[in-house]
Amino acid sequence: MVHLHYSDAHTHHFTNHDGLTCLCAAQLSDWSTIKEIASPQLIPFFGIHPWFLDKESFENQLQLLEEYLISCPIAGVGEIGLDKTLRKSTDFSFQKEAFYKQLHLATRYHRPIATHCVKSWGTLGDYLSSCPQQRIIVHGWNGSLSPTQLKHSQDFLLSVGWREFLHKPETIRSIPLEHLALESDATDKPLADLYSAISDYLGLSSTELCLITEKNLKRLLSLT
């Protein structure tokens, strides 16, 4: 019996990985742990999430992010992005500034990014189009950002998890297979079950879907 490897384009779980995995920081306090456990199959992503932005400390955190990228050449930048639903002092104009600076830091060091976006897809698309050489993992893609808006990127993946698949399963058919990725994010549901559900929905075998997503993620991470 063939053992399948389930690539995970976006997760916050530090354990139980069974394939090429992008381990994204949720908070700055995660960075050192993620760096310690990084491996050729467990790719670290460091970034300042919009939920945890702080104006007073941001510039120091941005400098620390640059130091992490320099010391960890395989690392990407994430999870970074925009969220219009936040109900605290992180105003949207500052979110845009923080995203812009992290995006351009990733571009300077030729690193892929993992994006967070809630009700800000138009703004996100505008920013991403300003960096045509960027490699992008669009986390939690729900159909609101058209693949055509990313056509000038060096490469991109539209990553789908349980939430997106259960809410709008039909949108997954609009993703070109060469840009498809699956993710566990923060859920405890088995990633293997998501692969099984989506492969059935697309009329593929689990083996075919595993091979497609692994190839896509390797390409985006420049591992091929």
trRosetta pair geometry for C-beta under 8 A, 3 or more apart (Angstrom, degrees):
i j d omega theta_ij theta_ji phi_ij phi_ji
2 207 6.4 37 95 -102 146 122
4 18 8.0 61 101 136 66 119
4 192 7.3 118 83 -124 124 101
4 195 7.5 179 140 120 144 159
4 206 5.9 -43 -102 135 163 111
4 207 6.4 -126 -101 -96 110 62
4 210 4.9 -143 -164 -71 104 165
5 18 6.1 -149 -139 144 57 74
5 19 3.7 131 167 -98 83 96
5 20 7.3 65 149 -2 120 72
5 210 6.0 123 64 -177 58 123
5 214 6.3 60 94 -84 110 138
6 18 5.3 44 35 85 92 98
6 19 4.6 -163 65 3 36 141
6 182 7.6 -65 -175 85 91 126
6 191 4.8 145 139 116 144 118
6 192 5.7 -118 -57 -80 152 64
6 195 5.5 -119 -122 -37 111 144
6 210 6.3 -78 -93 -117 50 102
6 213 8.0 11 -161 82 50 139
7 19 4.5 -108 -69 139 43 128
7 20 4.6 -4 -120 61 94 90
7 21 7.1 -167 -157 -72 52 50
7 181 7.2 -85 114 -147 114 85
7 182 7.1 112 84 53 78 87
7 210 7.1 138 2 -156 88 64
7 213 4.5 -166 56 123 123 103
7 214 4.6 174 -41 -85 132 63
7 216 7.9 163 98 60 159 88
7 217 4.8 -173 -179 11 142 149
8 11 4.8 8 151 -27 132 123
8 17 6.5 -113 23 -135 135 93
8 19 6.4 127 -8 76 79 102
8 20 7.5 -171 32 96 61 51
8 21 4.4 12 57 -120 105 83
8 22 6.7 -141 107 32 72 67
8 182 7.2 -62 -114 100 48 75
8 183 5.8 88 -167 -130 70 53
8 184 5.3 -23 -140 1 124 100
8 191 5.9 -69 -88 -121 108 158
9 22 5.5 12 -171 24 36 124
9 114 7.9 163 154 -117 81 112
9 137 5.4 -173 172 -152 110 131
9 139 7.5 -169 118 -98 100 74
9 157 5.9 -135 -140 119 149 144
9 159 4.2 -140 91 -113 137 129
9 181 3.6 54 -43 160 155 131
9 182 6.5 134 8 66 105 30
9 183 4.7 -77 60 -74 82 97
9 213 7.5 -109 -41 -172 108 108
9 217 5.9 -144 -92 -99 88 117
10 22 5.7 -21 -81 82 43 114
10 24 5.7 2 -151 -11 75 134
10 78 7.8 -88 -121 140 100 144
10 79 7.4 76 -152 -92 112 116
10 114 5.7 145 -106 -155 107 132
10 137 6.3 167 -60 142 107 132
10 139 4.5 121 -111 -116 169 108
10 140 7.7 -90 89 -29 158 71
10 159 5.4 101 1 141 120 158
10 161 7.5 -85 73 -57 109 117
10 181 7.8 91 -7 128 92 125
10 183 3.9 -1 50 -136 87 141
10 184 7.6 -162 87 46 59 54
10 185 5.8 14 111 -84 100 63
11 17 7.5 176 61 -96 157 101
11 21 6.1 -37 29 -166 127 108
11 22 7.0 135 21 78 75 61
11 23 6.0 -38 75 -108 88 57
11 24 6.8 149 65 19 33 87
11 183 6.4 -168 -58 -167 70 84
11 184 4.6 24 -103 60 108 102
11 185 6.4 -98 -110 -56 50 8
11 186 7.7 142 -158 -71 58 40
12 23 7.6 103 -117 -160 25 67
12 24 6.1 -55 -81 69 70 83
12 26 5.2 35 -130 -43 131 116
12 30 8.0 -70 -154 -129 89 162
12 185 6.8 9 3 171 96 44
12 186 4.8 -2 40 -91 126 83
13 16 6.2 -44 145 55 136 98
13 17 7.5 164 97 -62 105 83
13 23 7.8 -102 69 -124 49 94
13 184 6.4 -33 8 105 125 135
13 186 7.5 148 -45 -128 81 44
14 23 7.1 70 -109 -149 51 133
14 33 6.7 -40 -118 143 138 122
14 34 7.6 -121 -112 -90 95 68
14 37 6.5 87 -166 52 95 165
17 21 4.4 -70 -147 -31 134 156
17 23 7.9 -70 -73 -67 143 107
17 41 7.2 155 123 131 130 107
17 42 6.1 130 59 -94 168 103
18 191 7.5 -177 46 64 103 125
18 192 7.7 -1 65 -59 143 103
19 41 7.4 -154 152 -171 23 111
19 210 7.4 -127 -110 -156 149 100
19 214 6.5 -105 -169 -94 117 105
20 41 5.6 -114 -103 -153 53 71
20 43 7.4 22 -176 -9 83 110
20 214 5.9 120 21 -136 123 80
20 217 5.2 163 106 104 131 135
20 218 6.5 -116 -98 -66 174 79
20 221 7.7 -154 176 21 129 152
20 223 7.6 -171 -133 58 141 165
21 41 6.6 47 21 148 85 74
21 42 5.2 -6 67 -115 106 64
21 43 6.8 -179 91 25 51 75
22 43 5.1 -30 -107 72 61 105
22 45 5.7 36 178 -25 95 124
22 76 6.8 -15 -146 33 113 139
22 78 7.6 18 162 68 121 140
22 114 6.3 153 148 -73 138 138
22 137 6.6 171 64 -8 175 175
22 217 7.4 -140 -31 -153 107 121
22 221 7.7 -160 -80 -79 105 127
23 34 5.5 -176 118 -141 119 107
23 37 7.6 -29 74 90 173 109
23 38 7.5 -145 48 -97 128 74
23 42 5.6 20 -14 -178 126 89
23 43 6.8 165 19 75 77 46
23 44 5.7 -34 71 -106 99 52
23 45 6.6 179 84 19 46 83
24 45 4.3 -22 -107 69 67 124
24 47 7.4 -27 -162 32 92 109
24 78 4.9 -60 -130 114 111 102
24 79 4.5 60 171 -44 133 96
24 114 5.3 -99 -100 83 131 157
24 139 7.7 -7 -38 -84 168 151
25 28 7.1 54 164 -94 136 27
25 30 4.3 169 -138 81 84 120
25 31 5.5 8 -108 -77 147 67
25 34 5.8 -105 -74 -8 90 156
25 44 7.7 39 -39 -174 95 88
25 45 6.3 -141 5 96 78 69
25 46 5.3 39 0 -123 139 48
25 47 6.1 166 59 39 107 61
25 49 7.5 -144 109 -32 78 103
25 78 7.4 147 37 102 76 54
25 79 6.8 -153 69 9 58 76
26 30 5.9 89 39 -15 70 150
26 49 6.0 -7 -165 -25 47 152
26 52 7.8 107 149 -17 63 139
26 79 6.9 7 -100 30 48 122
26 186 7.8 57 -81 -83 138 123
27 30 5.4 112 62 -8 66 99
27 49 7.0 -63 -81 23 48 121
27 52 5.4 150 -118 -87 80 168
28 31 5.7 -22 -168 -14 52 117
28 48 6.8 5 -65 -103 99 81
28 52 7.0 -160 -10 133 88 141
28 61 6.1 -91 -96 -136 143 117
28 64 7.6 55 -151 97 121 143
29 32 7.9 -47 -177 21 41 96
30 33 5.7 -72 -164 48 53 108
30 34 5.5 48 148 -24 88 113
31 34 5.9 -63 -147 39 27 109
31 35 6.2 27 158 -20 66 108
31 46 5.2 53 -124 -124 104 111
31 64 7.9 104 97 142 173 115
31 68 6.1 -81 -173 -105 127 152
32 35 5.7 -54 -148 35 31 113
32 36 6.5 33 154 -23 64 106
33 36 5.7 -56 -152 32 32 113
33 37 6.6 5 161 0 67 109
34 37 6.5 -70 -145 46 28 94
34 38 6.5 53 154 -55 64 94
34 44 4.5 124 148 -131 105 111
34 45 7.8 -75 168 47 150 46
34 46 7.1 171 84 -77 138 83
35 38 5.8 -32 -152 -8 32 120
35 44 5.9 46 -87 -113 49 172
35 46 7.8 16 -62 -65 98 123
35 68 6.7 -119 -80 -148 132 103
35 71 7.7 21 -150 104 137 112
35 72 5.7 -116 -130 -74 99 144
35 75 7.7 -24 -104 -80 84 133
37 42 6.3 -52 130 115 86 150
38 42 5.7 -154 -141 99 41 92
38 43 7.0 42 -148 -134 98 22
38 44 4.3 -58 -91 -27 123 113
38 72 6.6 78 45 -152 170 125
38 74 6.8 159 168 74 130 121
38 75 7.3 -56 -120 -79 156 88
39 42 4.5 54 40 33 86 96
40 74 7.5 -127 -109 -125 50 163
40 223 7.8 124 -174 -136 89 125
43 74 5.9 -118 -133 146 86 107
43 75 7.2 156 178 -113 76 39
43 76 6.5 49 147 -3 113 105
43 221 6.0 -106 -90 -135 167 142
44 72 6.1 -32 64 159 131 149
44 74 7.2 92 34 94 83 91
44 75 4.7 -34 85 -113 94 93
44 76 7.4 -177 101 31 47 68
45 75 6.6 151 -98 -170 31 78
45 76 4.3 -24 -107 75 89 95
45 77 6.5 5 -162 97 84 4
45 78 3.9 -19 166 57 132 94
45 79 6.7 71 120 -49 128 57
45 114 5.1 21 -169 10 162 128
46 65 5.8 176 126 -136 114 82
46 68 4.8 -20 55 114 174 148
46 69 7.0 -137 57 -61 125 76
46 72 7.7 106 -11 59 129 139
46 75 5.8 8 5 177 101 135
46 76 7.8 161 24 85 59 46
46 77 6.5 -41 73 -119 63 51
46 78 7.6 84 58 47 20 44
47 65 6.9 57 -109 -131 40 132
47 77 4.9 95 -78 177 109 66
47 78 4.5 -23 2 -135 143 2
47 79 5.5 -168 69 43 127 23
47 80 4.2 -107 178 -48 138 94
47 102 5.9 79 -143 -168 98 143
47 113 7.6 84 -81 -146 147 84
47 114 7.3 -156 8 57 148 89
48 52 6.4 -125 -169 85 73 95
48 53 6.1 89 149 -92 112 72
48 58 7.0 123 156 -134 170 82
48 61 5.5 83 -80 134 136 135
48 62 7.4 -62 -8 -74 140 67
48 65 6.9 -86 -26 -63 98 138
48 80 6.5 45 59 -104 56 92
48 98 6.3 -92 92 178 123 123
48 102 6.5 -151 37 -76 92 142
49 52 5.0 60 66 23 91 100
49 53 7.6 -128 93 -39 46 75
49 79 5.2 27 -95 83 96 93
49 80 6.9 -129 -97 -96 39 39
49 81 7.6 -6 -145 34 60 84
49 116 6.3 48 -143 5 86 156
50 53 5.7 -21 -148 -18 42 117
50 80 7.5 97 -38 -163 79 48
50 81 5.7 -80 -19 79 118 65
50 82 6.2 113 -69 -115 155 20
50 83 4.6 166 94 15 143 107
50 86 6.7 -123 139 -50 107 142
50 90 6.5 141 177 148 77 148
50 95 5.1 31 -133 -133 116 110
50 98 7.2 146 -102 82 72 134
50 99 7.4 -9 -75 -62 105 103
50 116 6.3 -143 13 87 106 128
51 83 6.9 12 -61 38 73 157
51 86 6.9 -172 -108 -105 59 117
51 90 7.7 -166 -137 22 20 163
53 58 6.3 17 -162 -91 83 116
53 90 4.8 104 66 -125 111 126
53 94 6.6 158 139 128 142 111
53 95 6.6 -166 6 -97 164 66
53 98 5.4 -104 -123 -49 133 173
54 57 4.6 25 92 37 118 100
54 58 6.1 -173 78 -50 56 79
54 61 7.8 105 52 -13 94 141
55 58 5.8 -35 -138 -6 25 120
55 89 8.0 -88 -6 130 113 112
55 94 6.0 -67 -86 -145 102 148
57 60 5.4 -63 -167 48 66 112
57 61 5.6 66 137 -26 88 107
58 61 5.5 -62 -147 40 32 111
58 62 6.1 35 156 -24 69 104
58 98 6.0 -99 -151 -106 137 109
59 62 5.5 -48 -146 32 32 115
59 63 6.7 36 153 -19 62 101
60 63 5.7 -51 -153 34 34 112
60 64 6.5 34 148 -18 65 105
61 64 5.4 -52 -149 37 36 113
61 65 6.3 44 149 -25 66 101
62 65 5.5 -46 -149 30 33 116
62 66 6.8 36 151 -19 62 99
62 101 5.9 -29 -128 134 142 130
62 102 7.1 -125 -121 -78 95 76
62 105 7.0 -165 -166 -57 93 152
63 66 5.7 -51 -155 32 35 112
63 67 6.7 36 147 -19 64 103
64 67 5.4 -52 -152 34 37 115
64 68 6.5 39 150 -20 67 101
65 68 5.7 -52 -150 34 34 111
65 69 6.5 33 152 -19 66 104
65 77 7.3 61 179 -126 122 100
65 102 7.0 -46 137 -121 166 92
65 105 6.5 63 112 134 119 161
66 69 5.7 -54 -148 35 33 111
66 70 6.4 33 154 -19 65 105
66 105 6.0 -111 -84 -154 88 126
66 109 7.8 168 -138 -41 72 138
67 70 5.8 -54 -148 35 31 111
67 71 6.3 17 158 -8 66 112
68 71 6.0 -65 -143 46 29 102
68 72 5.8 -16 170 20 68 116
68 75 6.5 -71 140 93 93 171
69 72 6.6 -75 -128 58 21 81
69 75 5.7 -131 -116 79 58 120
69 77 7.2 -9 -87 -73 124 95
69 105 7.1 172 -5 153 161 106
69 106 8.0 -150 -114 -101 148 54
69 109 5.0 83 154 108 134 175
69 111 6.2 -98 -143 -37 120 155
70 109 7.6 -116 -72 -119 61 139
72 75 4.1 57 110 -22 113 122
74 221 8.0 29 -169 -179 87 110
75 111 6.6 -9 102 -140 64 137
76 106 7.2 28 -169 -133 66 117
76 111 5.1 163 -127 169 50 101
76 112 4.3 -39 -122 73 122 82
76 113 6.2 -180 174 -89 104 25
76 114 6.3 88 120 -17 132 93
76 137 7.8 42 161 11 162 120
76 221 7.6 -85 -55 -118 122 88
77 80 6.1 -10 144 -5 93 131
77 102 5.8 169 171 170 132 97
77 103 7.7 174 104 -97 145 33
77 105 6.6 137 -102 89 153 99
77 106 4.0 -110 18 -82 143 115
77 111 5.4 102 -15 107 94 125
77 112 7.4 -170 29 96 72 41
77 113 4.8 -28 73 -107 94 79
77 114 7.4 -169 94 22 47 70
78 112 8.0 -28 -20 117 122 78
78 113 5.5 132 -61 -171 99 57
78 114 2.8 64 -146 48 165 94
78 115 7.0 -85 -119 -47 110 30
78 116 7.9 138 -160 -25 89 86
78 137 7.2 -25 -74 60 164 111
78 139 7.5 132 -169 -27 134 133
79 114 5.1 -61 -105 104 67 108
79 115 7.4 92 -162 -165 72 7
79 116 4.9 70 161 -39 107 111
79 139 6.4 -28 -133 12 113 162
80 98 7.7 -148 -156 131 105 91
80 99 5.7 143 158 -124 104 73
80 102 4.6 -153 -131 106 159 149
80 103 7.1 -161 111 -58 143 72
80 113 6.4 -60 45 -165 113 112
80 114 7.3 115 23 76 70 61
80 115 6.5 -46 77 -114 67 55
80 116 6.7 -162 100 19 16 93
81 99 6.1 45 -136 -111 15 123
81 115 4.6 105 -86 -171 114 71
81 116 3.3 -163 37 62 139 67
81 117 5.0 -116 -175 -61 133 62
81 120 7.6 143 163 74 92 132
81 124 6.7 0 -152 -108 92 121
81 139 7.9 -113 -43 48 149 111
82 92 7.4 51 -158 -149 100 87
82 95 5.3 107 -124 144 72 125
82 96 6.8 31 -104 -81 118 65
82 99 5.8 -31 -57 -51 87 156
82 116 7.4 175 33 95 37 75
82 117 5.6 22 58 -120 82 73
82 118 7.5 -145 107 40 62 60
82 120 3.8 -114 114 113 120 159
82 123 5.8 -103 126 92 175 123
82 124 5.6 -149 30 -69 125 94
83 86 5.2 88 105 -34 105 100
83 95 6.9 -142 37 -140 65 151
83 116 6.5 -25 -55 130 107 109
83 117 7.3 -169 -77 -147 63 26
83 118 4.3 35 -131 42 78 110
83 119 7.5 68 -157 44 46 86
83 120 6.6 -105 -79 -5 18 133
84 92 6.2 16 -109 -98 75 127
84 118 6.3 -141 33 102 68 81
84 119 4.3 -92 49 93 117 110
84 120 5.1 152 -25 -60 102 97
85 118 5.2 -57 7 126 112 133
85 119 6.1 106 -41 23 90 130
86 90 5.3 -38 135 69 154 109
86 95 7.8 158 20 -68 144 138
90 94 6.2 -122 -163 79 63 120
90 95 6.1 77 158 -63 101 95
91 94 5.2 88 64 12 78 102
91 95 7.2 -136 104 -8 40 90
92 95 5.1 -48 -148 32 41 119
92 96 6.4 43 154 -21 68 100
92 120 7.8 -177 -144 -106 115 128
93 96 5.8 -50 -153 32 32 112
93 97 6.7 34 148 -18 63 104
94 97 5.4 -50 -148 35 39 114
94 98 6.2 37 154 -18 69 105
95 98 5.9 -59 -148 39 28 109
95 99 6.2 27 156 -18 66 108
96 99 5.8 -54 -143 38 29 110
96 100 6.2 33 156 -23 64 107
96 123 6.8 -86 -103 175 111 132
96 127 7.7 -161 -151 -73 83 133
97 100 5.8 -56 -148 34 27 113
97 101 6.5 21 158 -15 63 108
98 101 6.1 -57 -147 37 29 107
98 102 6.4 21 158 -12 64 110
99 102 6.0 -63 -148 42 29 105
99 103 5.9 33 156 -24 67 111
99 127 6.4 -7 125 -162 120 169
100 103 5.7 -57 -145 36 26 114
100 104 6.4 15 161 -10 63 109
100 127 6.4 -124 -91 -137 75 121
101 104 6.1 -59 -146 41 28 104
101 105 6.4 34 152 -23 63 105
102 105 5.5 -50 -147 32 34 115
102 106 6.5 37 152 -19 64 101
102 113 7.7 115 131 -125 97 125
103 106 5.8 -55 -156 34 31 111
103 107 6.5 30 148 -18 65 106
103 113 6.4 -8 -118 -81 69 162
103 127 6.2 -168 -42 162 174 115
103 128 7.8 -127 -143 -92 139 55
103 131 6.0 -147 161 -27 111 154
103 134 7.2 -23 -170 -108 92 152
104 107 5.2 -45 -142 36 41 116
104 108 6.3 50 154 -26 66 99
104 131 7.2 -152 -90 -90 61 128
105 108 5.7 -48 -148 30 32 114
105 109 6.6 4 160 5 63 108
106 109 6.5 -74 -148 52 27 90
106 111 4.5 -102 -152 71 77 94
106 112 7.2 -57 -173 105 124 10
106 113 4.9 28 -169 -65 174 104
106 134 6.8 60 110 -132 114 106
107 110 7.4 26 -171 -77 31 38
107 131 5.1 -120 -83 -147 136 125
107 133 6.6 101 -145 74 97 100
107 134 5.7 -60 -90 -82 93 96
110 133 7.9 -56 -117 136 78 117
111 135 7.9 -109 141 52 29 105
112 134 7.7 112 -129 179 48 72
112 135 4.0 -59 -104 95 89 108
112 136 6.9 -169 -161 -71 83 21
112 137 6.4 59 160 -13 119 96
112 220 6.0 76 -109 155 148 94
112 221 6.2 -76 -3 -102 148 57
113 134 6.5 -13 11 -176 114 118
113 135 7.3 149 17 85 65 60
113 136 5.7 -14 63 -115 91 65
113 137 7.0 -154 98 32 47 75
114 137 4.6 -18 -107 71 72 113
114 139 5.4 54 179 -38 90 119
115 124 6.4 106 178 -158 143 129
115 128 7.7 -44 -68 -75 156 123
115 136 6.5 4 -14 -165 118 100
115 137 7.0 178 14 85 74 58
115 138 5.5 -21 54 -120 115 53
115 139 5.8 -170 73 20 53 88
116 139 6.0 -24 -85 68 54 125
116 140 7.2 41 -133 28 58 128
117 120 5.3 -129 -158 65 86 92
117 121 5.8 93 155 -86 137 63
117 124 4.8 -29 -109 -53 137 158
117 138 7.5 -28 15 -158 127 88
117 139 7.8 146 14 66 80 78
117 140 7.2 -168 50 77 73 109
117 144 7.9 -148 118 78 124 126
117 145 7.4 51 88 -37 160 133
120 123 4.8 -49 179 47 87 115
120 124 5.5 96 117 -30 88 99
121 124 5.5 -54 -143 38 33 114
121 125 6.2 37 158 -22 66 105
121 144 4.2 -153 -50 127 166 112
121 145 4.7 -147 -163 -65 113 88
122 125 5.8 -54 -150 34 29 112
122 126 6.6 31 152 -20 62 104
123 126 5.7 -53 -152 32 34 113
123 127 6.6 30 153 -16 66 104
124 127 5.9 -59 -153 37 32 109
124 128 6.2 26 155 -16 68 110
124 145 6.7 -61 87 -92 119 137
125 128 5.8 -58 -142 39 30 108
125 129 6.2 31 159 -21 65 107
125 145 5.6 177 -71 -137 108 103
125 146 7.9 38 -114 40 143 75
125 149 4.2 -40 -148 171 122 141
125 150 7.6 -102 -132 -59 83 72
126 129 6.0 -58 -149 34 27 110
126 130 7.0 30 151 -25 60 104
127 130 5.8 -57 -161 25 35 114
127 131 7.5 5 153 2 65 104
128 131 6.3 -72 -158 45 39 94
128 134 6.6 -121 -154 70 75 140
128 136 6.1 29 -143 -89 126 158
128 149 7.3 77 75 138 121 96
128 150 6.3 -30 130 -108 136 82
128 153 6.5 -26 165 -76 104 116
129 132 7.3 16 -171 -75 46 75
129 149 6.7 -85 -62 179 113 76
129 150 7.8 -124 -78 -102 74 39
129 152 5.9 69 -143 51 74 129
131 134 4.0 47 122 -25 113 125
131 153 7.6 30 97 -114 76 79
132 152 4.3 -66 -124 150 99 101
132 153 6.4 -143 -155 -96 44 30
132 154 7.2 104 145 -43 56 69
133 153 7.8 14 125 -159 3 49
133 154 4.9 38 -166 -48 44 117
134 153 5.5 -61 73 -141 76 93
134 154 6.1 179 66 14 21 100
135 153 7.0 120 -102 167 29 108
135 154 5.3 -56 -66 77 72 111
135 155 4.7 6 -123 60 87 94
135 156 7.1 -175 -160 -77 48 48
135 220 5.2 146 -176 -167 120 80
135 221 7.8 161 141 -79 150 31
135 222 7.6 -126 -48 -32 168 96
136 150 6.5 -122 60 -145 140 128
136 153 5.5 -67 9 -151 116 154
136 155 7.4 -178 28 95 64 54
136 156 4.3 -7 65 -115 97 91
136 157 7.3 -164 100 30 59 61
137 156 7.5 172 -80 -159 28 61
137 157 5.0 -8 -117 60 69 106
137 159 5.6 30 -179 -24 92 130
137 181 6.6 -47 -141 57 99 162
137 220 6.8 103 -66 149 90 154
138 141 4.7 65 114 -72 111 109
138 145 6.3 -135 -153 69 152 142
138 150 7.6 -105 -40 -70 131 152
138 156 6.5 32 -17 -178 102 108
138 157 6.8 -161 24 91 73 54
138 158 5.2 -15 61 -115 117 57
138 159 6.1 178 79 19 56 82
139 159 5.3 -22 -110 68 43 127
139 183 6.6 7 -137 -5 81 176
139 185 7.3 118 -172 -97 109 99
140 159 7.0 2 -15 90 30 91
140 160 7.9 81 -133 -118 24 37
140 161 6.4 -30 -98 17 65 111
140 163 7.0 -8 -135 72 96 122
140 164 6.0 165 -160 -50 56 124
140 183 7.7 -76 -56 64 55 142
140 185 7.0 64 -70 -90 95 137
141 144 7.9 -153 -164 35 62 74
141 145 6.7 -91 -137 48 94 104
141 158 4.1 -47 24 -169 174 88
141 159 5.9 124 0 52 102 47
141 160 5.9 -66 59 -72 90 72
141 164 6.5 63 77 -141 49 163
141 171 8.0 -153 129 131 88 128
141 175 7.6 100 107 -88 143 127
142 164 4.9 -136 -94 -128 75 104
142 167 7.0 -19 -138 85 113 128
142 168 5.9 91 -167 38 82 136
142 171 6.6 71 177 74 42 168
143 168 5.8 -93 0 124 135 149
143 171 3.6 -97 -68 -137 124 142
143 174 6.7 79 -121 52 96 138
145 149 5.7 -100 -176 55 82 138
145 150 7.4 61 149 -34 112 109
145 158 7.9 -170 80 -115 103 110
146 149 4.9 107 67 -10 81 98
147 150 5.9 -67 -162 41 46 104
147 151 7.2 77 142 -61 69 80
147 156 7.6 173 -142 88 77 129
147 158 6.7 -75 -86 -41 95 135
147 174 7.5 -167 -8 142 117 91
147 175 7.0 139 -61 -125 130 55
147 176 6.5 118 -156 3 168 102
147 179 6.3 114 -129 88 126 164
148 151 5.4 -11 -157 -30 47 119
150 153 4.7 -22 -179 2 82 125
150 156 4.4 -28 159 7 142 166
153 156 4.7 67 82 -41 150 109
155 219 6.5 -154 -154 129 155 97
155 220 5.0 -162 121 -112 130 75
156 179 6.1 19 94 -145 76 114
156 220 7.5 72 -120 -116 9 123
157 179 5.7 -176 -120 -171 45 63
157 180 7.2 -8 -156 106 85 8
157 181 4.0 44 168 -15 127 128
157 216 5.8 113 -106 153 117 118
157 217 6.9 25 -79 -88 162 64
157 220 5.5 -61 -27 -57 116 158
158 175 4.9 -138 69 -123 133 121
158 179 5.5 50 7 137 92 101
158 180 6.5 -34 64 -108 86 43
158 181 6.7 164 74 29 35 85
159 181 4.1 -37 -97 87 79 108
159 182 6.8 153 -155 -105 74 7
159 183 4.6 50 169 -23 117 123
160 164 4.7 -119 -148 83 81 132
160 165 5.6 93 159 -56 116 91
160 172 5.8 9 -76 -102 173 106
160 175 7.5 -122 -29 -27 126 159
160 180 7.5 -32 10 -157 111 83
160 181 7.3 149 15 84 66 55
160 182 5.9 -38 67 -112 76 61
160 183 7.0 161 74 23 26 87
160 198 7.3 129 94 -103 129 145
161 164 5.7 94 51 17 62 98
161 165 6.9 -127 106 -2 29 98
161 182 7.2 115 -91 -170 47 65
161 183 4.7 -58 -72 79 96 87
161 184 6.6 110 -128 -135 110 9
161 185 4.7 -13 -96 -9 163 119
161 187 6.7 148 174 8 125 127
161 194 7.0 -54 -157 -132 50 153
162 165 5.9 -65 -142 42 27 107
162 166 5.9 18 167 -13 68 113
162 185 7.9 -117 25 32 86 117
162 187 5.5 -24 27 21 133 173
162 189 5.5 68 -62 58 156 146
162 194 5.8 -104 -71 -96 80 116
163 166 6.4 -64 -145 40 21 103
163 167 6.1 10 162 -12 61 117
163 185 7.5 -25 6 34 115 158
163 187 7.6 -179 -33 -50 92 134
164 167 6.0 -64 -141 42 26 106
164 168 6.4 -46 -176 48 64 90
164 171 7.4 -82 170 67 100 127
164 172 7.9 118 128 -66 104 97
165 168 7.8 -94 -133 65 15 50
165 169 5.4 43 -175 -102 62 76
165 172 6.4 22 -113 -48 82 136
165 194 6.9 148 18 -149 157 95
165 197 6.8 106 146 111 147 126
165 198 6.2 -89 -125 -80 144 101
165 201 7.8 -176 -162 6 112 164
166 169 7.0 17 -107 -57 15 94
168 171 4.6 32 131 -4 111 117
169 172 6.1 -41 -173 10 52 113
169 201 6.1 -120 -178 -147 119 151
170 173 6.1 -42 -175 17 54 113
171 174 5.6 -51 -167 27 54 113
171 175 7.6 60 141 -29 71 94
172 175 5.8 -42 -164 14 49 116
172 180 7.6 63 -166 -127 88 117
172 198 6.5 -120 176 -142 163 105
172 201 6.8 58 74 112 139 135
172 202 7.0 -93 123 -70 117 106
173 202 7.2 170 -96 -109 73 82
175 179 5.9 -131 -176 86 88 94
175 180 4.8 106 128 -86 128 88
176 179 4.8 61 69 20 91 105
176 180 7.3 -146 92 -32 43 86
177 180 5.4 -39 -146 4 40 123
177 212 5.6 -69 174 -159 103 139
178 212 7.9 -111 -92 -165 39 96
178 216 6.3 160 -172 -100 45 104
179 216 6.8 147 -117 -143 16 132
180 212 6.4 17 68 135 115 120
180 213 6.3 -77 108 -90 87 82
180 216 6.4 -161 64 -40 56 170
181 213 5.6 113 -125 -145 52 97
181 216 5.9 -142 -74 106 86 133
181 217 6.1 101 -117 -71 115 95
182 191 7.1 127 128 -164 116 98
182 194 5.8 157 -175 123 129 123
182 195 6.3 154 87 -81 172 75
182 198 6.6 -161 -95 28 131 160
182 209 7.9 42 -19 163 137 113
182 213 5.7 -37 14 -121 93 155
184 187 6.0 -130 178 57 70 85
184 189 7.6 -166 -145 70 87 72
184 191 4.7 -68 -73 -78 110 106
184 194 7.4 -166 -92 8 66 148
189 193 6.1 -91 165 61 97 130
189 194 6.9 100 117 -46 113 99
190 193 4.5 94 76 -3 96 102
190 194 7.5 -163 103 -4 58 80
191 194 5.5 -50 -157 33 45 114
191 195 6.5 47 147 -19 70 101
192 195 5.6 -52 -151 36 35 113
192 196 6.4 37 150 -21 66 104
193 196 5.5 -51 -148 35 34 114
193 197 6.3 33 154 -19 66 105
194 197 5.8 -55 -146 37 31 109
194 198 6.2 19 160 -10 66 111
195 198 6.2 -62 -141 44 26 102
195 199 5.9 26 161 -20 65 111
195 206 5.5 77 137 -142 108 94
195 209 5.7 162 -163 103 90 132
195 210 6.5 34 -157 -69 142 84
196 199 6.0 -56 -142 37 24 109
196 200 6.5 25 158 -17 60 107
196 206 5.8 -17 -94 -90 63 120
197 200 6.0 -59 -155 36 27 110
197 201 6.4 25 151 -19 63 110
198 201 5.4 -52 -144 37 36 114
198 202 6.1 21 160 -7 69 110
198 209 6.5 135 98 -145 100 154
199 202 6.1 -64 -142 47 28 100
199 204 4.6 -96 -152 81 79 87
199 205 6.1 -12 178 143 132 14
199 206 4.8 -144 10 -82 171 52
199 208 7.0 131 -138 63 114 92
199 209 4.3 -114 -88 -17 103 143
200 203 7.7 30 -178 -72 28 32
202 209 7.2 120 58 -88 135 116
204 208 4.3 -124 -176 83 105 127
204 209 4.9 121 109 -52 134 91
204 212 7.7 -39 -168 -3 161 139
205 208 4.6 100 54 3 80 101
205 209 7.1 -151 91 -2 44 85
206 209 5.8 -57 -148 40 34 109
206 210 6.2 37 154 -22 67 107
207 210 5.8 -55 -147 36 29 112
207 211 6.4 27 156 -17 64 107
208 211 5.9 -59 -151 37 29 109
208 212 6.3 29 154 -20 65 108
209 212 5.6 -53 -146 35 33 113
209 213 6.3 22 161 -11 67 108
210 213 6.3 -61 -144 41 26 101
210 214 6.1 25 160 -18 64 112
211 214 5.9 -57 -142 39 26 110
211 215 6.2 27 159 -19 63 109
212 215 6.0 -61 -151 37 25 109
212 216 6.3 24 154 -19 63 109
213 216 5.5 -52 -144 37 34 114
213 217 6.2 29 159 -16 67 107
214 217 6.0 -58 -144 39 28 105
214 218 6.2 29 157 -19 64 109
215 218 5.9 -56 -146 37 27 111
215 219 6.3 28 156 -21 63 108
215 224 7.6 39 -153 -70 65 148
216 219 5.8 -59 -152 34 28 110
216 220 6.4 20 156 -14 65 108
217 220 5.8 -54 -144 38 33 108
217 221 6.1 18 161 -6 67 113
217 223 7.9 2 121 32 70 127
218 221 6.1 -68 -143 48 26 100
218 223 4.3 -96 -154 71 76 106
218 224 4.6 85 137 -44 111 100
219 222 7.7 23 178 -76 31 33
219 223 7.8 -77 -48 45 18 73
219 224 5.5 -21 -86 19 59 132
